[in-house]
Amino acid sequence: MNTSQHPATILVVDDERAYRDAIADVLRSRGHTVLKAESATEARKVLDLTTPELIMLDVMMPEVDGLTLLRQLASEPRFLAVPLVMASAKAMPTDRWTAWERGASAYLAKPFTFEEITSLVEHLLTPPETEAVPFEMVERLAAN
């Protein structure tokens, strides 16, 4: 059952197949389309073809680590509105801070529960509620 506003395309990048597959299974069960990559290089190939609505990155990967890929993605205009989620067994405050400094939208500490993944993804994919401003107030503000 999909509880999100709409099904989304999500890229999961993790060098550990078990985590990658488990996360993909959970997200698919919520109606999302999941693309998987086992490295930053493979993720870049996927991203050359599509722009997902959310990207989940493992921190510790061979060759190019997730924090380096995070910094690269966060600096590209087409990813500015795409939530970038870091997932790692490294969960010290400095690890989280480094991820946020480099552009992460959220940080999940491994091991995490399926409820944590789905709640976070649903939260990040749900547009913020905005209060409609009455037209009369807009006119009044514009007159001042």
DRENDO-1510 file (C-alpha; in Angstrom, 1 decimal, always signed):
<recs>
REC; n; res; u; v; w
REC; 1; MET; +0.0; +0.0; +0.0 .
REC; 2; ASN; +1.4; +3.4; -1.0 .
REC; 3; THR; +0.8; +6.1; +1.6 .
REC; 4; SER; +2.7; +8.8; -0.1 .
REC; 5; GLN; +1.2; +11.6; -2.2 .
REC; 6; HIS; +2.3; +9.8; -5.3 .
REC; 7; PRO; +4.7; +7.1; -6.3 .
REC; 8; ALA; +8.2; +8.4; -6.6 .
REC; 9; THR; +11.4; +7.2; -8.3 .
REC; 10; ILE; +14.1; +6.6; -5.7 .
REC; 11; LEU; +17.8; +5.8; -6.3 .
REC; 12; VAL; +19.4; +3.6; -3.6 .
REC; 13; VAL; +23.2; +3.6; -3.7 .
REC; 14; ASP; +24.9; +1.1; -1.4 .
REC; 15; ASP; +27.8; -1.3; -2.0 .
REC; 16; GLU; +26.2; -3.9; +0.3 .
REC; 17; ARG; +23.7; -5.9; -1.8 .
REC; 18; ALA; +21.7; -7.0; +1.3 .
REC; 19; TYR; +20.9; -3.4; +2.4 .
REC; 20; ARG; +20.3; -2.2; -1.2 .
REC; 21; ASP; +17.9; -5.0; -1.9 .
REC; 22; ALA; +16.1; -4.7; +1.5 .
REC; 23; ILE; +15.6; -1.0; +1.1 .
REC; 24; ALA; +14.4; -1.4; -2.4 .
REC; 25; ASP; +11.9; -4.1; -1.4 .
REC; 26; VAL; +10.5; -1.8; +1.4 .
REC; 27; LEU; +10.2; +1.2; -0.9 .
REC; 28; ARG; +8.6; -0.9; -3.7 .
REC; 29; SER; +6.0; -2.2; -1.2 .
REC; 30; ARG; +5.0; +1.4; -0.8 .
REC; 31; GLY; +4.5; +1.9; -4.5 .
REC; 32; HIS; +7.8; +3.6; -5.4 .
REC; 33; THR; +10.0; +2.8; -8.4 .
REC; 34; VAL; +13.5; +2.0; -7.1 .
REC; 35; LEU; +16.7; +2.2; -9.1 .
REC; 36; LYS; +19.7; +0.6; -7.5 .
REC; 37; ALA; +23.5; +1.3; -7.8 .
REC; 38; GLU; +26.3; -0.4; -6.0 .
REC; 39; SER; +28.8; +2.4; -6.4 .
REC; 40; ALA; +29.1; +6.1; -7.0 .
REC; 41; THR; +30.3; +5.4; -10.6 .
REC; 42; GLU; +27.2; +3.2; -11.2 .
REC; 43; ALA; +25.0; +5.9; -9.6 .
REC; 44; ARG; +26.4; +8.5; -12.0 .
REC; 45; LYS; +25.5; +6.3; -15.0 .
REC; 46; VAL; +21.9; +6.0; -13.7 .
REC; 47; LEU; +21.8; +9.8; -13.0 .
REC; 48; ASP; +22.9; +10.5; -16.6 .
REC; 49; LEU; +19.6; +8.9; -17.7 .
REC; 50; THR; +17.2; +10.1; -15.1 .
REC; 51; THR; +16.6; +12.4; -12.1 .
REC; 52; PRO; +15.0; +10.6; -9.3 .
REC; 53; GLU; +12.8; +12.3; -6.7 .
REC; 54; LEU; +14.9; +11.1; -3.8 .
REC; 55; ILE; +18.4; +9.7; -3.6 .
REC; 56; MET; +19.7; +7.5; -0.7 .
REC; 57; LEU; +23.5; +7.1; -0.4 .
REC; 58; ASP; +25.6; +4.9; +1.8 .
REC; 59; VAL; +28.6; +6.8; +3.3 .
REC; 60; MET; +31.2; +4.1; +3.2 .
REC; 61; MET; +31.7; +2.8; -0.4 .
REC; 62; PRO; +34.8; +1.8; -2.3 .
REC; 63; GLU; +36.5; +4.2; -4.7 .
REC; 64; VAL; +34.2; +7.2; -4.3 .
REC; 65; ASP; +32.6; +7.5; -0.9 .
REC; 66; GLY; +29.0; +8.6; -0.4 .
REC; 67; LEU; +30.0; +12.0; +1.1 .
REC; 68; THR; +32.0; +12.8; -2.0 .
REC; 69; LEU; +29.1; +11.9; -4.2 .
REC; 70; LEU; +26.8; +13.9; -1.9 .
REC; 71; ARG; +28.9; +17.0; -2.3 .
REC; 72; GLN; +28.9; +16.6; -6.1 .
REC; 73; LEU; +25.2; +16.1; -6.3 .
REC; 74; ALA; +24.4; +18.9; -3.9 .
REC; 75; SER; +26.3; +21.3; -6.1 .
REC; 76; GLU; +24.4; +20.5; -9.3 .
REC; 77; PRO; +21.3; +22.6; -10.0 .
REC; 78; ARG; +19.2; +19.7; -11.1 .
REC; 79; PHE; +19.5; +18.1; -7.7 .
REC; 80; LEU; +18.7; +21.1; -5.6 .
REC; 81; ALA; +15.1; +20.0; -5.0 .
REC; 82; VAL; +16.0; +16.3; -4.7 .
REC; 83; PRO; +16.2; +15.1; -1.1 .
REC; 84; LEU; +19.6; +13.5; -0.5 .
REC; 85; VAL; +19.6; +10.9; +2.3 .
REC; 86; MET; +22.8; +9.5; +3.8 .
REC; 87; ALA; +22.7; +6.1; +5.4 .
REC; 88; SER; +25.7; +4.7; +7.4 .
REC; 89; ALA; +26.9; +2.6; +10.3 .
REC; 90; LYS; +29.0; +5.7; +11.2 .
REC; 91; ALA; +26.5; +7.6; +13.3 .
REC; 92; MET; +28.7; +9.9; +15.5 .
REC; 93; PRO; +27.5; +13.6; +15.7 .
REC; 94; THR; +30.5; +14.6; +13.6 .
REC; 95; ASP; +29.5; +12.2; +10.8 .
REC; 96; ARG; +26.0; +13.6; +10.7 .
REC; 97; TRP; +27.3; +17.1; +10.8 .
REC; 98; THR; +29.7; +16.5; +7.9 .
REC; 99; ALA; +26.8; +15.0; +5.9 .
REC; 100; TRP; +24.5; +18.0; +6.5 .
REC; 101; GLU; +27.4; +20.4; +5.7 .
REC; 102; ARG; +27.7; +18.7; +2.3 .
REC; 103; GLY; +24.1; +18.9; +1.5 .
REC; 104; ALA; +22.3; +15.9; +3.1 .
REC; 105; SER; +18.6; +16.3; +3.7 .
REC; 106; ALA; +18.6; +13.5; +6.4 .
REC; 107; TYR; +20.9; +10.9; +7.9 .
REC; 108; LEU; +19.9; +7.4; +8.8 .
REC; 109; ALA; +22.1; +5.4; +11.1 .
REC; 110; LYS; +22.5; +1.7; +10.2 .
REC; 111; PRO; +21.0; -0.6; +11.3 .
REC; 112; PHE; +17.6; +1.2; +10.8 .
REC; 113; THR; +14.1; -0.2; +10.8 .
REC; 114; PHE; +11.8; -0.4; +7.8 .
REC; 115; GLU; +9.5; +2.0; +9.6 .
REC; 116; GLU; +12.3; +4.6; +9.9 .
REC; 117; ILE; +13.0; +4.4; +6.1 .
REC; 118; THR; +9.3; +4.6; +5.1 .
REC; 119; SER; +8.5; +7.4; +7.5 .
REC; 120; LEU; +11.5; +9.4; +6.4 .
REC; 121; VAL; +10.9; +8.9; +2.7 .
REC; 122; GLU; +7.2; +9.8; +3.0 .
REC; 123; HIS; +8.1; +12.9; +5.0 .
REC; 124; LEU; +10.7; +14.0; +2.5 .
REC; 125; LEU; +8.4; +13.4; -0.5 .
REC; 126; THR; +5.4; +15.2; +1.0 .
REC; 127; PRO; +5.3; +18.8; -0.1 .
REC; 128; PRO; +5.2; +21.3; +2.8 .
REC; 129; GLU; +1.8; +22.5; +3.7 .
REC; 130; THR; +1.3; +26.2; +2.9 .
REC; 131; GLU; -1.5; +28.3; +4.1 .
REC; 132; ALA; -3.4; +30.1; +1.4 .
REC; 133; VAL; -3.3; +33.8; +1.9 .
REC; 134; PRO; -6.7; +35.4; +1.4 .
REC; 135; PHE; -6.8; +37.6; -1.7 .
REC; 136; GLU; -7.9; +40.6; +0.4 .
REC; 137; MET; -4.7; +40.3; +2.5 .
REC; 138; VAL; -2.5; +40.2; -0.6 .
REC; 139; GLU; -4.2; +43.4; -1.9 .
REC; 140; ARG; -3.7; +45.1; +1.5 .
REC; 141; LEU; -0.1; +44.1; +1.6 .
REC; 142; ALA; +0.5; +45.2; -2.0 .
REC; 143; ALA; -1.1; +48.6; -1.2 .
REC; 144; ASN; +1.4; +49.3; +1.6 .
</recs>
